[in-house]
Amino acid sequence: MSWISVLILLTISASLRPPNVSAQQYQDLSDKTLMKTFGKEFNVKISVVKNLLDGQEYLKINTVQPDKTYLGLGFGQSMTNAQIMIFIADGTQSNAAEYFSPRATRPTKQDNQNLASTFKQNGTHVEFTAYRKFKPDDVNDKTLSLNSLVNMIYAFRQFESSESVTLKYHGGDNRGIFKIFVDLSGGISDASGEGYSEDDSFDFYVYHGWLMWVSWGLFGLIQLASNRYLKMYWKVNMWVHRLSGSIIWILTLVFGFIAVSKADWEVVNSLHTIIGFIVTITVTLIVLGGVFTRSMMNRLRWKTHLILKIKFGHRMFGLALITLSQFSILTGGLKYSTWAEYMKPLPITHISIFFLTSFVIEIIHQRYKTQEQPFRVPDEIMTMEEFKSKIQNGSQYVLLDDLVLDVSKYMSNHPGGRFVMEYNVGRDISKYFYGGYILENSGGLSPHYHSNVARKIVNSLIIARIDQKPFQFMARIVEKSDVNSTTATFTFRIQKQAGNLIQFQLPASNDISTFGKHFLVKSIANPRVKRQYTLASCMNKHIYEQYVKNIEKFTSNQDIQGIDESFINQSSYNDNADIYLTIKNYDTRSGLSRLIHQQKDVFEIKALMGKGLDVQRQGTHLAFVAGTGILVFMDLVAFILRQNLGLLQGSDNQILDQKNFKFVLYASFPSPEDSIGLELLQGLQKITQMQELKNFELILRFSNEFMSERWNAQFIERQVEIFTQNKQIKKIWVCGPPMMNEVFDRTFEEISQQYDLDRSIVEIL
């Protein structure tokens, strides 16, 4: 249908809305008008007229458009901060009004209207005539003038006959810009020219939205997963974390600041804009926080509590930012879905999938953590001598049970920081791994039982197994003998498996290579709790009593007898093999010691494991022990006792050089009543003095006594100073409560250079 035909139909058959303007009050300034056609049926005529009543210039706009459509004509090159005249053709409900668009989204109707309009309509088309002041009363509105260029935008949309006409998105093809020139006489011409392109803001916001979704929706989830759920893949997880974080950072900054620039560097008062602005500003802080956190993890020493606090702050900040970004995606998606109907379900769908996925992954993660993946059995075998030699040559190995781990490349990835692994090179870390001890006690830290995630990491670090593979068996408690009010020695009888002979036996009492080694005990009732208990066969009630009797006889000048250990050194193939463990009841709710003292459970035991004391034939050996820490040294005490009593014969008497070996034992108990093995300790001290030997010295302390000497840094330094004068210190052992161990550990580190103390001789047990 032609332009002229439409006008004739509108003139003949129009149903005229009561006009709010009179055409007679306007006079054309020029016969030079501009005719534009948008699409196929949106015809626009633009001219300049003068209002005869107020003498001002007006922009006159005539549109002829199909019914069930809207046409928008605005000032500017984009929808950002644009005033738009919208002509809604909807039968008798047709209307025209001025709207304001802060950006490429649904515009809002202005309170102050500068547009006066009338319309005519028939069954197919609506004709609008509208007048808009050159110089509106509102100073914030667009001002026009003669002899000027005016940038304009347009957009249109057609609806089905059954639909209501609303300001839904017009689509990417139904929009554009053009430029008009208003000359001095009021004539209007098309001044767009070649190469005049539109500022396609909506396209930018579409790209902005999708890229922010990729950044915070996809890579945000990867950020969360890489540092929480992918720790077991420690070789790559931090690189994934860094890469995804960098992508988020760059895209957020670039598209965030472009979005702000398109709003003339103003933060529009809308929820999406405010949230997006906060995310854009703070994303740099989280990146800097990550760099700072990593730096602290690699640099701080003896500050694990501080590292964990820094990591917690970084993690909470990151979670808050990721959560906030999801609401930015939600509000942005809902905002732009008012234009693009296809986007309506996307924001809610994303939020639902994002948080549901996070929830499901967290549940899977928690279940995985509680499982117990067995440690990998390596093909390579390493002797303890080879292990020590490699440590001396710079290898960064640690022991876990009977496994050798190479932690050289893992140190920086340990959750507690590089120092935790670096400081324990050459040591047995089993007690830390199973949550029995902690390296540092300040800052509210507590022992940590390592989960299945850690076991997975351990499997990637295993390089060898110590040559003596431990035995594993089930055992029940068959006898208990009290040592003091909280400590008892238990006889565990190994349960014979169907058709299998029992092959484990306790080592001989003269096998000093086993001194200080331990059993790993696990309860069947609570299999996640594991503890290490030291080999101390002399604490068996029947053997202990023989030692006490021999001490009494020797000090009374009576004949002594050999120690009968025949029931310990049984055949490897018997039906009732027993082991003896002396255990203090800490009476914690789910503690293993409590279960053992209740004597109701079956226990799984692995034996024997650990480095042992590595006692040297000659030289001075210092031990600082407290409480049950004495158990590590009781078999060594018993061995020296037999040697000083003359009960060792032949080569056994040459294992330790009685003249050039010395064991200095610093033992601390709360009181004599709370002591362990006190009769043997004091008996050996007395016999050594009576024999005028120098291979044993006991320095005993009862901490509950008034004026008992504190074992602080000054005390430790004095003792080291005394024994470093003869340059004969071969070993220094420390075995006590975690706080005591830390004091000794840190003091030895501080004074090692001053006293030329080789750190490899110090063992914190």
C-alpha positions in Angstrom: 0.0 0.0 0.0 1.4 3.4 -1.0 2.0 6.4 1.2 -0.8 8.4 -0.7 -3.3 5.5 -0.3 -2.7 5.2 3.4 -3.3 9.0 3.8 -6.5 8.9 1.8 -7.8 6.0 3.9 -6.9 7.7 7.1 -8.6 10.9 6.0 -11.8 9.2 4.9 -12.3 6.5 7.5 -10.4 7.8 10.6 -11.8 7.7 14.0 -10.3 11.0 15.3 -9.1 11.1 18.9 -9.9 14.4 20.5 -6.9 16.5 19.7 -4.6 18.1 22.3 -3.1 20.4 19.6 -4.5 22.6 16.9 -2.8 22.5 13.5 -3.8 26.1 12.8 -1.5 27.4 15.6 1.6 26.1 13.7 3.2 27.6 10.6 5.8 25.8 8.4 9.1 27.6 8.4 10.3 25.9 5.2 8.9 23.6 2.6 12.2 21.7 2.9 11.1 18.6 4.8 12.7 15.2 5.4 10.9 11.9 4.4 12.2 8.7 5.9 11.0 5.1 5.7 12.0 2.5 8.2 11.5 -1.1 7.4 8.7 -1.3 4.7 5.8 0.4 6.3 7.0 2.9 8.9 6.9 6.3 7.1 8.1 9.5 8.8 8.0 13.1 7.7 10.1 15.6 9.8 9.8 19.4 9.4 10.3 22.6 11.5 7.3 24.8 12.4 6.7 27.9 14.4 4.1 28.1 17.1 2.1 31.3 16.5 1.0 31.5 20.1 4.4 31.5 21.8 6.6 32.3 18.8 9.0 29.3 19.4 10.3 26.7 16.9 9.0 23.1 17.1 10.0 19.9 15.5 7.0 18.5 13.7 6.8 14.7 13.2 4.3 12.9 11.1 4.3 9.1 11.2 2.2 6.6 9.4 2.7 3.1 10.8 0.9 -0.2 10.8 -1.5 -0.9 13.7 -0.1 -3.0 16.5 3.3 -1.4 16.3 5.5 1.0 18.0 8.1 3.5 16.5 10.7 5.2 18.5 12.6 8.3 17.4 15.2 9.6 19.8 18.1 12.1 20.0 21.7 10.8 20.1 23.7 8.0 18.7 22.6 5.3 21.2 20.1 4.5 23.8 22.4 5.7 26.5 21.0 8.8 28.2 18.7 9.3 25.2 15.3 11.1 25.0 13.0 9.1 22.8 9.6 9.9 21.3 7.7 6.7 21.1 4.6 6.3 18.9 2.4 3.4 20.0 -0.1 2.3 17.3 -2.7 0.2 19.1 -6.1 1.1 17.7 -8.1 3.5 19.9 -5.4 3.1 22.6 -2.8 4.6 20.4 -0.6 7.3 22.1 2.7 9.2 21.8 4.9 10.3 24.6 8.5 11.2 25.5 10.6 8.5 27.3 14.1 8.5 28.7 16.6 5.7 28.2 19.6 5.6 30.6 21.1 2.8 28.5 20.1 0.0 26.1 17.2 -1.2 28.1 13.5 -0.5 28.4 13.0 3.3 28.6 10.8 4.9 31.1 8.1 7.6 30.5 9.1 11.1 31.4 7.2 13.0 34.0 7.5 16.3 32.1 6.2 15.9 28.6 7.3 18.2 25.8 5.4 16.3 23.1 1.9 17.4 21.9 0.3 14.9 19.6 -2.8 13.7 17.8 -3.5 10.5 15.9 -5.9 9.1 13.4 -6.5 5.3 12.9 -8.3 2.9 10.7 -8.3 -0.8 10.7 -4.7 -1.2 9.4 -2.7 2.0 10.1 -2.3 4.8 12.5 -1.1 8.3 11.6 0.5 10.5 14.3 1.1 14.2 14.2 3.4 15.4 17.0 5.1 18.7 18.0 8.2 18.9 20.1 9.7 22.2 21.4 13.2 23.1 20.2 13.9 24.5 23.7 12.0 22.5 26.3 11.2 24.0 29.7 13.2 21.3 31.4 16.9 22.2 31.1 17.8 18.5 31.2 15.8 17.8 28.0 17.5 17.8 24.6 17.7 21.3 23.2 17.5 21.9 19.4 18.5 24.9 17.3 18.6 26.1 13.8 21.7 25.7 11.7 22.8 22.5 13.5 23.3 18.8 13.1 21.1 16.5 15.1 21.9 12.8 15.7 18.9 10.6 15.9 18.1 7.0 16.6 15.1 4.9 15.6 13.6 1.5 16.5 10.3 -0.2 15.7 8.5 -3.4 16.3 5.3 -5.1 15.0 3.1 -7.3 17.1 0.5 -9.9 16.4 -3.1 -8.8 16.2 -3.9 -10.7 19.4 -1.0 -9.0 21.3 -0.9 -5.8 23.3 1.6 -3.3 22.2 4.3 -2.9 24.9 7.9 -1.8 24.8 9.4 -5.2 24.2 12.8 -5.6 22.5 12.7 -4.5 18.9 15.4 -6.9 17.6 18.8 -6.2 16.2 17.6 -5.5 12.6 14.7 -3.1 13.5 16.8 -0.2 14.7 19.5 2.3 13.5 20.6 5.9 13.5 20.6 8.8 11.2 21.6 12.5 11.1 19.6 15.5 10.1 20.7 19.0 9.4 18.4 21.9 10.3 19.3 25.0 8.3 18.7 28.7 9.3 15.4 28.8 7.4 14.1 25.7 9.2 14.7 23.4 6.3 15.6 19.8 7.1 17.8 17.5 5.1 19.4 14.1 5.6 23.0 14.5 6.7 23.9 11.0 7.5 26.3 10.6 4.6 28.5 7.6 3.9 30.4 6.0 6.7 28.1 7.3 9.3 27.7 4.4 11.7 25.6 4.0 14.8 26.8 3.5 18.3 25.5 0.0 18.7 25.0 0.1 22.5 22.5 -2.8 22.7 24.9 -5.1 20.9 27.6 -4.1 23.4 25.3 -4.9 26.3 24.5 -8.3 24.8 28.2 -9.1 24.5 28.7 -7.6 27.9 26.1 -9.8 29.4 27.3 -13.0 27.8 30.9 -12.4 28.6 30.2 -11.5 32.2 28.2 -14.8 32.3 31.2 -16.7 30.9 33.5 -14.8 33.4 31.5 -15.2 36.6 29.1 -18.0 35.7 31.6 -20.5 34.2 35.0 -19.3 35.3 33.6 -18.3 38.6 32.6 -22.0 39.2 36.0 -23.1 38.0 37.6 -20.6 40.5 35.6 -22.2 43.3 36.4 -25.7 42.2 40.1 -25.2 41.5 41.0 -24.1 45.0 38.6 -26.3 46.9 37.6 -29.4 45.0 40.7 -29.9 42.8 43.4 -29.8 45.5 44.3 -33.4 44.8 45.5 -32.3 41.4 48.0 -30.0 43.0 50.3 -29.8 40.0 47.7 -28.0 37.9 45.0 -26.7 40.2 46.7 -23.4 41.1 47.5 -22.8 37.4 43.8 -23.3 36.6 42.9 -21.0 39.5 45.3 -18.3 38.3 44.2 -18.6 34.6 40.5 -18.5 35.4 41.1 -15.6 37.8 43.0 -13.6 35.2 40.3 -14.1 32.6 37.6 -13.0 35.1 39.7 -10.0 36.1 40.5 -8.8 32.5 37.0 -9.3 31.2 35.3 -7.7 34.2 37.6 -4.6 34.1 37.3 -4.1 30.3 33.6 -4.6 29.9 32.8 -3.1 33.3 34.5 0.2 32.6 33.2 0.3 29.0 29.7 0.0 30.4 30.4 2.8 32.9 31.8 4.9 30.1 28.7 4.4 28.0 26.7 5.9 30.9 29.0 9.0 30.8 30.9 7.7 33.8 27.9 7.8 36.1 26.7 4.9 38.2 23.0 4.8 37.3 20.7 4.2 40.3 19.7 0.6 39.5 20.4 -2.6 41.4 22.3 -4.2 38.5 24.5 -1.2 37.9 25.4 -0.8 41.6 26.2 -4.5 42.0 28.1 -4.6 38.8 30.1 -1.5 39.7 31.0 -3.1 43.1 32.2 -6.3 41.4 34.2 -4.3 38.8 36.0 -2.3 41.5 36.6 -5.2 44.0 37.8 -7.8 41.4 41.2 -6.2 41.4 41.3 -6.4 45.2 40.6 -10.2 45.2 43.4 -10.6 42.6 45.8 -8.7 44.7 44.6 -10.6 47.7 45.5 -13.9 45.9 49.0 -12.7 45.1 49.5 -11.5 48.7 48.2 -14.8 50.1 50.5 -16.9 48.0 53.4 -14.7 48.9 52.7 -15.1 52.6 52.4 -18.9 52.2 55.9 -19.0 50.8 57.5 -16.5 53.1 56.1 -16.8 56.7 57.8 -19.2 59.2 56.1 -20.3 62.4 53.1 -18.3 61.4 50.7 -21.1 60.2 47.8 -19.6 62.2 48.3 -16.3 60.4 48.5 -18.0 57.0 45.3 -19.8 57.7 43.6 -16.5 58.7 44.9 -14.8 55.5 43.7 -17.7 53.4 40.3 -17.7 55.2 39.9 -14.0 54.5 40.8 -14.4 50.9 38.5 -17.4 50.5 35.5 -15.6 52.2 36.1 -12.5 50.1 36.3 -14.6 47.0 33.1 -16.5 47.9 31.3 -13.2 48.6 32.4 -11.8 45.3 31.4 -14.9 43.3 28.0 -14.8 45.1 27.6 -11.1 44.5 28.5 -11.6 40.8 25.7 -14.2 40.5 23.2 -11.6 41.6 24.7 -9.2 39.1 24.1 -11.8 36.4 20.6 -12.3 37.7 19.6 -8.6 37.8 21.3 -7.9 34.5 19.6 -10.8 32.8 16.2 -9.8 34.2 16.8 -6.2 33.2 17.6 -7.0 29.6 15.0 -9.7 29.3 12.4 -6.9 29.2 13.8 -6.2 25.7 14.7 -9.7 24.6 12.0 -12.3 25.4 14.3 -15.2 24.7 16.4 -14.2 27.7 13.6 -14.3 30.2 14.3 -17.9 31.5 18.1 -17.6 31.3 18.9 -15.6 34.5 16.8 -17.8 36.8 18.0 -21.0 35.0 21.6 -19.9 35.5 21.2 -19.1 39.2 19.4 -22.4 39.8 22.0 -24.4 37.9 25.0 -22.5 39.5 23.9 -23.0 43.1 22.5 -26.5 42.6 25.8 -27.6 40.9 27.8 -26.0 43.8 25.6 -27.8 46.3 25.9 -31.2 44.6 29.7 -30.8 44.2 30.1 -29.9 47.8 28.1 -33.0 48.9 30.2 -35.2 46.7 33.4 -33.5 48.0 32.4 -34.1 51.6 31.6 -37.7 51.0 34.9 -38.2 49.2 36.8 -36.6 52.1 35.4 -39.2 54.5 36.5 -42.2 52.4 39.9 -43.7 52.8 41.9 -44.4 49.7 44.7 -46.9 50.4 48.2 -45.7 49.9 50.0 -46.8 46.7 52.6 -49.5 47.1 55.7 -48.3 45.2 58.1 -50.7 43.4 61.3 -49.0 44.7 62.7 -50.0 48.0 64.9 -47.7 50.1 66.8 -48.5 53.2 66.9 -46.1 56.1 70.5 -45.5 55.5 69.8 -44.6 51.9 67.0 -42.3 53.1 69.4 -40.5 55.6 72.1 -40.2 52.9 69.7 -38.6 50.4 68.5 -36.1 53.0 72.2 -35.2 53.7 72.7 -34.7 49.9 69.8 -32.3 49.7 66.8 -34.4 48.8 63.6 -33.2 50.2 62.0 -36.4 51.4 59.7 -37.1 54.4 58.4 -40.4 55.9 54.8 -41.3 56.3 54.3 -44.7 57.8 56.7 -46.9 55.8 56.5 -44.6 52.7 59.1 -42.1 51.3 57.5 -39.0 49.9 59.3 -36.5 47.7 57.8 -33.1 48.7 60.2 -30.8 46.8 57.6 -29.7 44.3 54.6 -29.8 46.6 55.9 -27.5 49.4 54.3 -24.3 48.1 50.9 -26.1 47.7 50.6 -27.3 51.2 47.5 -25.6 52.8 49.6 -24.5 55.8 52.3 -22.9 53.7 55.7 -23.9 52.4 57.3 -23.8 55.9 55.3 -26.7 57.2 56.7 -29.1 54.7 60.1 -27.5 54.3 60.8 -27.7 58.1 59.9 -31.4 58.3 62.2 -32.6 55.5 63.9 -35.8 56.7 61.3 -36.3 59.5 58.5 -38.8 60.0 55.3 -36.8 59.5 52.9 -39.6 60.5 51.9 -38.1 63.8 50.9 -34.9 62.1 49.1 -36.6 59.2 46.9 -38.7 61.6 46.1 -35.7 63.8 48.0 -36.8 66.9 50.3 -33.8 67.0 50.7 -30.3 65.6 53.9 -28.5 64.6 52.7 -25.1 65.9 50.4 -24.5 68.8 49.9 -20.7 68.8 46.9 -18.9 67.3 44.3 -21.5 68.4 45.6 -24.2 66.1 44.6 -27.8 66.8 45.8 -31.2 65.4 44.3 -31.9 62.0 43.4 -35.4 60.8 44.1 -35.4 57.0 41.2 -36.4 54.8 41.1 -38.6 51.7 42.0 -35.6 49.6 45.4 -35.6 51.4 45.7 -39.3 50.9 45.2 -38.8 47.1 48.0 -36.2 47.2 50.3 -38.5 49.2 49.9 -41.1 46.5 51.2 -38.7 43.9 54.3 -38.0 46.1 55.3 -41.6 47.0 58.6 -42.6 45.5 59.7 -45.5 47.6 59.0 -47.8 50.5 61.3 -48.4 53.5 62.9 -51.8 53.1 61.1 -53.5 56.0 57.4 -53.8 55.1 55.2 -53.5 58.1 52.8 -56.3 59.2 49.1 -55.6 59.4 46.9 -57.7 61.7 43.8 -57.6 63.9 44.1 -57.8 67.7 42.1 -57.8 70.9 43.0 -56.7 74.3 43.4 -59.6 76.7 45.2 -58.0 79.7 45.6 -54.6 81.3 48.0 -53.5 84.0 47.9 -50.0 85.4 51.0 -47.8 85.3 49.4 -44.8 87.0 46.0 -43.3 87.4 45.6 -42.5 83.7 48.1 -44.9 82.0 48.1 -48.6 81.6 50.0 -51.3 79.7 47.7 -53.4 77.4 48.4 -56.8 76.0 47.0 -57.1 72.5 46.6 -60.6 71.2 46.9 -61.0 67.5 43.8 -62.6 65.9 44.7 -65.5 63.8 43.1 -65.3 60.3 41.4 -68.3 58.9 44.0 -70.9 57.9 46.9 -68.4 58.2 49.8 -68.6 60.6 50.7 -65.5 62.7 54.0 -64.2 61.3 54.6 -61.1 63.4 56.7 -61.1 66.5 58.1 -58.4 68.7 61.8 -57.6 68.1 64.4 -58.9 70.4 65.3 -56.6 73.3 68.9 -56.2 72.0 67.7 -55.0 68.6 68.4 -51.3 69.1 67.4 -50.5 65.5 63.8 -50.9 66.6 64.0 -48.6 69.5 61.6 -45.7 69.0 59.6 -47.3 66.3 55.9 -47.4 66.6 52.6 -49.2 66.0 49.8 -47.6 64.0 46.6 -48.5 65.7 43.1 -48.1 64.3 39.8 -48.9 65.9 37.3 -50.9 63.9 34.5 -49.0 65.6 35.9 -45.6 64.6 38.3 -46.3 61.7 39.0 -42.7 60.8 40.9 -42.2 64.1 44.4 -43.5 64.0 47.3 -43.1 66.5 50.9 -44.1 66.8 52.0 -45.9 70.0 55.6 -46.5 70.7 57.2 -49.9 71.1 58.2 -50.3 74.8 58.4 -54.0 75.5 60.0 -53.5 78.9 56.8 -52.0 80.1 55.2 -55.4 80.0 54.2 -56.1 83.6 56.2 -59.4 84.0 59.3 -58.0 82.4 59.1 -54.7 84.3 58.9 -56.5 87.6 62.1 -58.5 86.8 64.0 -55.3 86.1 62.8 -53.8 89.4 63.8 -57.0 91.3 67.3 -57.0 89.8 67.7 -53.4 90.6 66.8 -54.1 94.2 69.1 -57.1 94.4 72.0 -55.3 92.9 71.7 -52.3 95.2 71.5 -54.8 98.1 74.6 -56.7 96.9 72.5 -59.8 96.1 73.0 -62.0 93.1 71.0 -60.9 90.1 69.3 -63.1 87.4 68.8 -62.7 83.7 65.7 -61.2 82.3 63.3 -63.9 81.1 61.9 -62.7 77.8 61.0 -66.1 76.4 57.3 -65.3 76.3 58.1 -62.2 74.1 60.6 -63.7 71.7 58.2 -66.3 70.6 58.3 -68.3 67.4 57.1 -66.5 64.3 54.6 -69.2 63.7 52.5 -69.6 66.8 48.8 -69.4 67.7 48.9 -66.6 70.3 51.3 -63.8 69.5 51.0 -60.8 71.8 52.2 -57.2 71.7 52.4 -54.7 74.5 51.4 -51.1 74.3 51.5 -48.5 77.2 48.7 -46.0 76.6 47.5 -42.9 78.4 43.7 -42.3 78.5 43.0 -38.8 77.3 39.3 -39.5 77.7 38.3 -37.5 74.6 34.8 -38.3 73.3 35.9 -40.0 70.1 39.5 -40.6 71.0 41.3 -43.9 70.4 42.8 -44.0 73.9 39.4 -44.0 75.4 38.2 -46.9 73.3 41.4 -48.9 74.2 40.9 -48.3 77.9 37.3 -49.5 77.6 38.7 -52.8 76.2 35.7 -53.6 74.1 36.8 -53.2 70.5 38.8 -55.0 67.9 41.8 -53.0 66.6 43.7 -53.1 63.3 47.5 -52.7 63.9 50.4 -52.0 61.6 53.9 -52.7 62.9 56.6 -51.6 63.0 57.0 -48.3 61.4 59.0 -45.0 61.7 62.6 -44.0 61.7 63.3 -45.2 65.2 65.9 -43.5 67.4 68.9 -44.4 65.2 71.1 -44.8 68.3 74.8 -44.4 67.6 77.4 -46.7 69.2 79.4 -43.8 70.5 78.8 -40.2 71.4 76.5 -38.2 73.6 72.7 -38.6 73.1 70.3 -36.1 74.7 66.6 -36.7 75.3 64.1 -34.2 76.6 60.9 -36.0 77.4 57.7 -35.3 79.3 54.8 -37.6 80.3 54.2 -40.6 77.9 57.1 -39.3 75.8 59.4 -41.4 78.1 58.0 -44.6 76.5 60.0 -43.9 73.3 63.2 -44.4 75.4 62.2 -47.1 77.9 63.6 -50.0 75.8 66.9 -48.0 75.5 66.9 -47.5 79.2 66.3 -51.2 79.7 69.1 -52.1 77.4 71.6 -49.8 79.2 70.4 -51.2 82.5 71.1 -54.8 81.3 74.5 -53.7 80.1 75.4 -52.0 83.4 74.2 -55.0 85.3 76.4 -57.2 83.2 73.5 -59.2 81.7 74.7 -58.7 78.1 77.1 -61.2 76.7 79.4 -61.4 73.7 78.5 -59.1 70.8 75.4 -57.8 72.5 77.7 -56.1 75.0 79.5 -54.3 72.1 76.4 -52.8 70.5 76.9 -49.7 72.6 80.4 -48.6 73.6 80.0 -48.5 77.3 82.9 -46.1 77.8 82.3 -43.7 74.9 78.5 -43.7 74.8 76.4 -41.5 77.0 72.6 -41.1 77.2 71.5 -37.9 79.1 67.8 -38.2 79.8 65.8 -35.1 80.9 62.5 -36.5 82.1 59.6 -34.4 83.3 56.4 -35.7 85.1 53.7 -33.7 87.0 54.5 -35.7 90.1 56.0 -39.0 91.2 52.5 -40.5 91.3 52.0 -39.6 87.6 55.4 -40.9 86.5 56.0 -43.8 84.1 58.9 -46.2 84.6 60.3 -44.2 87.4 61.7 -47.3 89.2 63.8 -48.2 86.1 65.0 -44.6 85.5 66.1 -44.0 89.1 67.4 -47.6 89.4 69.6 -47.2 86.3 70.9 -43.9 87.6 71.8 -45.4 91.0 73.5 -48.5 89.4 75.4 -46.3 86.9 76.7 -44.2 89.9 77.6 -47.3 91.9 79.5 -48.8 89.0 81.2 -45.4 88.4 80.0 -45.5 84.8 79.2 -42.5 82.7 77.0 -43.9 80.0 73.7 -42.7 81.6 72.6 -39.5 83.4 69.1 -38.7 84.6 67.9 -35.1 85.2 64.5 -35.5 86.7 61.8 -32.8 87.1 58.4 -32.8 88.7 56.6 -29.9 87.2 53.9 -29.6 89.9 56.5 -29.1 92.6 57.2 -25.6 93.8 60.2 -23.9 92.1 60.6 -26.6 89.5 62.8 -25.3 86.7 61.0 -24.3 83.5 62.1 -25.8 80.3 62.2 -22.6 78.3 64.5 -21.3 75.6 67.1 -20.2 78.2 67.2 -23.6 79.8 67.5 -25.4 76.5 70.4 -23.2 75.4 72.2 -23.8 78.7 72.0 -27.6 78.2 73.1 -27.4 74.6 76.0 -25.2 75.6 77.2 -27.7 78.2 77.3 -30.7 75.8 78.5 -28.9 72.7 81.8 -28.1 74.3 83.2 -31.6 73.7 81.7 -31.8 70.2 80.3 -35.2 70.9 76.6 -34.7 70.6 75.3 -37.3 68.1 71.6 -37.1 68.8 69.1 -34.8 70.4 65.6 -36.1 70.9 62.5 -34.3 72.1 59.3 -36.0 72.9 56.6 -34.3 74.9 53.3 -32.4 74.5 52.9 -30.3 71.3 53.7 -27.0 73.1 56.9 -28.4 74.6 58.0 -29.8 71.2 57.4 -26.5 69.5 59.5 -24.6 72.1 62.4 -27.0 71.6 62.0 -27.0 67.9 62.1 -23.2 67.6 64.9 -22.8 70.1 67.1 -25.3 68.3 66.5 -23.4 65.0 67.5 -20.1 66.6 70.7 -21.4 68.3 71.9 -23.9 65.7 74.3 -21.5 64.0 75.6 -20.1 67.3 76.5 -23.6 68.6 77.3 -25.2 65.2 74.4 -27.5 65.8 73.6 -29.8 62.8 69.9 -29.8 62.6 69.9 -33.3 61.2 70.8 -34.6 64.7 67.7 -33.1 66.2 64.5 -35.2 66.2 61.2 -34.0 67.4 59.4 -37.3 68.1 
